[in-house]
Amino acid sequence: MAVVIDGTNGVSSPDYEVDGVTGQIYPIVSGTIQTSTSGTSKDFTGIPSWVRRVTVMFNGVSASGTSGWLVQIGGASFETSGYVSSATFTGASSGGTSSTAGFFALPTAAGSGVNIYTGMVTLALLDSATNTWLHQTVAGLNQSGTIYSVQGGGSKAITGALARVRITTTNGTDTFDAGSINILYE
């Protein structure tokens, strides 16, 4: 295998060639961590057009009410319809739901401090011609000391290249009251 890296292409990522196939090397970039102790949504904007995968990370996050959580994406603005998405939790009991208003990341909460989520939502570009993104949720739910597994998935075609990600509640009025959220993109 022949590998050639040329850093003289004038962009932030060098060109590479592996066995005659060329491309560019892009870094994994961390967003700015946001505490999730207030507000109805957390936005991450300014995501570069070359991004093909975004990982949303939740650490000890809970909300004030009984609303589930959505991840919404968009180009010039957030898109709030046309998603095909669901998430479930399993353990001693099971539950789940679906949404067309966003990627349904985490199932219905039970109120402040009762449901605490830690895990990740991965967004991956399936088709750059149609800007179709897929979502996968893998998380843990601590519900008053009982631990559950959360999983979910879905898809959404957006207008233009992905430039923003929002984490919000399904009802849009419950507020975050614990933990932190960040993203990685590549």
Buried (B, 14 or more C-beta within 10 A) or exposed (E): EEEEEEEEEEEEEBBBEEEEEEEEEBEEEEBEEBEBEEEBBBEBEEBEEEBBBBBBBBBEBBBBBBBBBBBBBBBEEBBBEEBBBBBBBEBEEEEBBBBEBBBBBBBBBBBBEEBBBBBBBBBEBEEEEEBBBBBBBEBBBBBEEEEBBBBBBBBBBBEEBBBBBBBBBBEEEBBBBBBBBBBBBE
